[in-house]
Amino acid sequence: MTALSSIPLTLALLLVTAAAGEAAEPTAADRATAVVDAAHFTYETSFRLPCSQSTWQALVGDPVLFADLWNAYGYGPAYQVSIRGAQIHVADPTGLVGDMSPVLTEPNRRQYFVRGRLDHWAVPFLNEGLAVFILDTRPEGAFIVGQVSVHIQAASAFGGLVLQLGRPVLAEHVENRIKLNLRDAGQLLEAIETRPQAVRRKVGDKLWARLQGVLAAAR
């Protein structure tokens, strides 16, 4: 084989090597599976919210709008949500900051892989970690029923030990946060469907117009 004739073979080998390198890079879905399988802490709970499937899909599908409505109603904590490329950036006054990558966005199942950090007295020394949030839902009459699960993996073995030793305290705080958030979300969703003019007065015309746009698209 001459040097000239070996060029196509060399190029082919380089392309195969490059492709293999790309395939070896874990995706958000791969990372999510790894976190769920080796989580240091897991919490699950069920919920039942008074709203239609279309309203639920509209708000969950637009997390920035959901956060803006949430903050306009004065619910706490005040979530600051923005879109950064393919990620959803979330921060709140309790010290939680994270970047969420959607892994699955089906109508009845949503899964997010999260890289985050937390500065909270309840979980000392846990500065960074990974998490997976999973929402499984279905319409049931005038309600949305479902289950939310949270899987957390510390960034270090020491952080994992802290999570395991502090599990009762952390579980109490996670449960309290999620239940209060679900309660307030239910009130907001019900108001949107049953008291639209009151919602409009509360949030203002600009935010109301955004809401109507996503509701119309969902329906």
C-alpha positions in Angstrom: 0.0 0.0 0.0 1.4 3.4 -1.0 1.4 6.4 1.3 -1.2 8.0 -1.1 -3.5 5.0 -1.0 -3.4 4.9 2.8 -4.9 8.4 3.2 -8.5 7.2 2.9 -7.9 4.5 5.5 -6.2 6.9 7.8 -9.1 9.4 7.5 -11.6 6.6 8.2 -9.7 5.5 11.3 -9.6 9.1 12.6 -13.3 9.5 12.0 -14.0 6.2 13.9 -11.8 7.3 16.7 -13.5 10.6 16.9 -16.9 9.0 16.9 -16.0 6.6 19.6 -14.7 9.5 21.7 -18.1 11.4 21.3 -20.0 8.2 22.1 -18.0 7.8 25.3 -19.0 11.2 26.6 -22.0 10.6 29.0 -25.2 12.4 28.1 -27.5 14.0 30.6 -29.7 10.9 30.4 -26.7 8.7 31.2 -25.8 10.9 34.2 -29.4 10.9 35.4 -29.5 7.1 35.4 -26.2 7.0 37.3 -27.5 9.4 40.0 -30.7 7.5 40.4 -28.8 4.2 40.7 -26.3 5.5 43.3 -28.2 8.3 45.1 -27.2 9.1 48.6 -30.7 10.4 49.3 -34.1 9.8 47.7 -37.4 11.3 48.5 -40.8 10.5 46.9 -44.3 11.7 47.4 -47.6 11.8 45.6 -49.8 14.8 44.9 -53.2 15.8 43.6 -53.7 19.3 42.0 -56.9 21.0 41.0 -56.3 21.8 37.4 -56.8 20.6 33.8 -54.2 18.7 31.8 -53.8 21.7 29.4 -53.1 24.2 32.2 -50.7 21.9 33.9 -48.8 21.2 30.7 -48.7 24.9 29.8 -47.2 26.0 33.2 -44.8 23.0 33.6 -43.6 23.5 30.0 -42.7 27.2 30.7 -40.8 27.2 34.0 -39.9 30.9 33.6 -43.5 31.9 33.4 -44.5 29.6 36.2 -41.8 31.2 38.4 -42.9 34.7 37.5 -46.5 33.9 38.4 -45.3 32.3 41.6 -43.4 35.4 42.6 -46.2 37.7 41.6 -48.4 35.9 44.0 -45.8 36.3 46.8 -45.2 32.6 47.4 -42.0 31.6 49.0 -39.2 31.0 48.4 -39.0 33.4 45.5 -37.6 31.4 42.6 -35.4 33.1 40.0 -35.6 31.1 36.8 -33.9 31.7 33.5 -33.1 29.8 30.4 -29.5 29.4 29.5 -29.1 27.5 26.3 -30.6 24.1 26.8 -30.5 24.4 30.6 -32.9 25.9 33.1 -31.1 28.0 35.8 -32.8 28.1 39.1 -31.9 30.0 42.3 -33.7 30.9 45.5 -32.9 32.8 48.7 -32.4 29.6 50.8 -29.1 29.0 49.0 -30.1 26.6 46.4 -28.7 27.1 42.9 -28.8 24.7 40.1 -28.8 24.1 36.3 -31.4 21.7 35.1 -31.1 19.8 31.9 -34.3 18.3 30.6 -33.8 14.6 30.0 -37.4 13.6 29.2 -40.3 15.9 28.5 -43.2 13.7 27.7 -46.8 14.9 28.5 -47.1 12.6 31.5 -43.5 12.2 32.5 -40.7 14.8 32.9 -37.2 14.1 34.1 -34.4 16.6 34.8 -30.7 16.2 35.5 -29.4 18.9 37.9 -26.0 20.2 38.7 -26.3 22.3 41.8 -25.0 23.6 45.0 -26.6 24.3 48.4 -25.6 26.5 51.2 -28.0 25.5 54.1 -27.5 24.8 57.8 -29.5 21.6 57.5 -26.9 20.0 55.3 -23.4 21.3 56.2 -20.4 20.6 54.0 -22.7 19.7 51.1 -21.5 22.4 48.7 -22.1 20.7 45.4 -23.9 17.7 44.0 -26.0 16.2 41.4 -29.7 15.5 41.5 -32.5 14.0 39.4 -36.1 15.3 39.6 -38.9 13.1 38.1 -42.5 14.1 37.6 -45.0 11.4 36.7 -48.6 12.7 36.2 -51.9 11.8 34.7 -55.3 13.6 34.4 -58.0 12.4 36.7 -61.3 14.3 36.3 -60.7 17.9 37.2 -57.4 17.1 38.8 -53.8 16.2 37.9 -52.5 13.4 40.1 -48.9 12.2 40.1 -45.7 11.5 41.9 -42.5 13.5 42.3 -39.2 11.9 43.2 -35.9 13.6 44.1 -32.6 11.7 43.9 -29.5 13.5 45.3 -25.9 12.4 44.9 -23.2 14.4 46.7 -20.1 15.4 44.8 -17.8 13.6 47.3 -17.7 10.5 49.5 -17.6 12.8 52.6 -20.7 14.7 51.3 -22.4 11.4 50.7 -21.7 10.4 54.3 -23.1 13.7 55.5 -26.3 13.1 53.5 -26.7 9.6 54.9 -26.0 10.6 58.6 -28.2 13.7 58.3 -31.0 11.9 56.4 -33.8 12.4 59.0 -33.2 16.2 59.1 -32.8 16.5 55.3 -35.9 14.4 54.7 -37.9 16.7 56.9 -36.7 19.8 55.1 -37.2 18.3 51.6 -40.7 17.1 52.5 -41.6 20.4 54.0 -40.4 22.3 51.0 -42.1 20.0 48.4 -45.4 19.8 50.3 -45.6 23.6 50.7 -44.6 24.2 47.1 -47.3 21.7 45.9 -49.9 23.4 48.1 -49.1 26.8 46.7 -48.9 25.6 43.2 -52.3 24.0 43.6 -53.8 27.3 44.7 -52.2 29.1 41.8 -53.4 26.6 39.2 -56.9 26.6 40.6 -57.0 30.4 40.5 -55.9 30.4 36.9 -58.8 28.1 36.0 -61.6 29.4 38.2 -60.8 33.1 38.9 -59.0 34.4 35.8 -59.9 38.0 36.3 -58.6 37.9 39.9 -55.4 36.4 38.6 -55.1 39.2 35.9 -55.4 41.9 38.6 -52.8 40.2 40.7 -50.2 39.6 38.1 -50.7 42.6 35.8 -51.5 42.8 32.1 -48.1 41.9 30.8 -47.7 38.7 32.7 -51.4 37.9 32.0 -50.8 38.2 28.3 -47.9 35.8 28.5 -50.0 33.3 30.5 -52.8 33.5 27.9 -50.4 32.8 25.1 -49.1 29.6 26.6 -52.6 28.5 27.7 -53.9 29.0 24.1 -51.0 27.0 22.7 -51.5 24.1 25.2 -55.2 23.9 24.4 
